[in-house]
Amino acid sequence: MGGAVVDDEPSDVKAPDGGWGWAVLAGGFVITGFSYAFPKAVSVFFKELIREFGVGYSDCAWISSILLAMLYGTGPLCSVLVNKFGCRPVMMVGGLFASLGMILASFATSIIHIYLCTGVITGLGLALNFQPSLIMLNRYFSEKRPLANGLSAAGSPVALCCLSPLGQVLQYHYGWRGGFLILGGLLLNCCACGALMRPLVGPKKPQDQELQAVDQAEKKAKPQKKLLDFSVFKDRGFLIYAIAASIMVLGLFVPPVFVVSYAKEMGNEDTKSALLLTILGFVDIFARPTCGLIAGMKWVRPRCVYLFSFAILFNGITDVVSSQATDYPGLVVFCIFFGLSYGMVGALQFEVLMAIVGTKKFSSALGLVLLMEAIAVLVGPPGAGRLLDTTHNYMHVFLLAGCEVILASIVICMGNFLCIKKKPDKPEAHLENGAPAEMENLNSLPEGGETEREQPDGDISTVTVFVYGDTPQ
């Protein structure tokens, strides 16, 4: 989908696939954990907030919804800021916003103040950290990028397993206000993670004054980089991905939201019901890096979009089958398989997007995709809740979620298959390292095949060509 992948960093900078990249990966691990786990971890304070402000559970649930909406919906804004100022300053400012929101919320006198401080300000801060961390990970890793994405994505279940118990302890000892204040201090670690995002710089080449003057003139004549590149919508592969991802998000987050209530309705204790999410998260922790390792294998990587499609299909079928569960052991089995499939989706979703659009357009593509998903996030769980209120049957909720996710897998699989069938029209395509390859050489290769190219010193190197569709980058 979208032609050969081109690394659009400066031409003389190669992704190190290690070195300082591991520090970037560690920062991405922490940021991913905060971004995805924090909206769920805040829910442990809901009972205290209900008692404090005299509101209902649905009023408190808006806190998590606004956090997620800000995380997804501010994607284009993050793209503009990253393209204008770079990843490191945006992340450090985002860390300050995330912390400030929780600290201000600890002084709230109404639920509206919580919406504005925790939902909007902290949500914006997390968004300004999440997207740049993915962009930097893409720049520092190429060969090992699927594994790096899987390890980074594992931060979400790890943080959820840590933040939820921590929130309960803080609430018990310090109340919700003290808990919010301490969590605000904890979010300052986002600034430290942002400081790790050191930009890649190419090696300095000795040049005389004449050449330097020519280079400076070329830089001035070069058109300015677009702050938000809407040309990604011309890429058929990106359109297929964006549509499929939006459909997927409609049902992907529904089962974790309702599975605990489903178990309680069966007559299980609160602690026993809550254990289901722990099981799901534990499986998820190991599923993400394992899937990233598999996606990086030589035969699998050129076809990772099909692995992604399988992961989505697996998740949807799990939802449909679980709708027939009638006892607690059935829900335990569901959580095991859902954690596995959910981890696979989490490890692959951004890897596939990186493979489609390449590095240069990734920041804009990610922002636009997250904006489309934000609409689905706001529609999916509330829509499922309304269906539950109407039918009073969890089976229909899980069936609807499963059908939506299965539809997304069909869209991305069939769309990708149709794109691959068509060859690029232009006489040359770009390889990952920016070198041109003749069209006849590309046509003679299988998908994701290899070709040998002679280097200036006479050595022969192997170059992997990823051909995803008919729109050259």
Secondary structure as GFF3:
##gff-version 3
##sequence-region A 1 473
A	DSSP	alpha_helix	21	41	.	.	.	ID=ss1
A	DSSP	three_ten_helix	42	45	.	.	.	ID=ss2
A	DSSP	alpha_helix	46	53	.	.	.	ID=ss3
A	DSSP	alpha_helix	57	73	.	.	.	ID=ss4
A	DSSP	alpha_helix	75	85	.	.	.	ID=ss5
A	DSSP	alpha_helix	87	105	.	.	.	ID=ss6
A	DSSP	alpha_helix	111	114	.	.	.	ID=ss7
A	DSSP	pi_helix	115	122	.	.	.	ID=ss8
A	DSSP	alpha_helix	123	140	.	.	.	ID=ss9
A	DSSP	alpha_helix	145	153	.	.	.	ID=ss10
A	DSSP	alpha_helix	155	186	.	.	.	ID=ss11
A	DSSP	alpha_helix	189	195	.	.	.	ID=ss12
A	DSSP	alpha_helix	209	221	.	.	.	ID=ss13
A	DSSP	three_ten_helix	230	234	.	.	.	ID=ss14
A	DSSP	alpha_helix	236	252	.	.	.	ID=ss15
A	DSSP	alpha_helix	254	265	.	.	.	ID=ss16
A	DSSP	alpha_helix	270	295	.	.	.	ID=ss17
A	DSSP	three_ten_helix	301	303	.	.	.	ID=ss18
A	DSSP	alpha_helix	304	322	.	.	.	ID=ss19
A	DSSP	alpha_helix	328	357	.	.	.	ID=ss20
A	DSSP	alpha_helix	362	391	.	.	.	ID=ss21
A	DSSP	alpha_helix	394	421	.	.	.	ID=ss22
A	DSSP	beta_strand	428	430	.	.	.	ID=ss23
A	DSSP	beta_strand	436	438	.	.	.	ID=ss24
A	DSSP	alpha_helix	439	443	.	.	.	ID=ss25
A	DSSP	beta_strand	450	454	.	.	.	ID=ss26
A	DSSP	beta_strand	460	464	.	.	.	ID=ss27
###
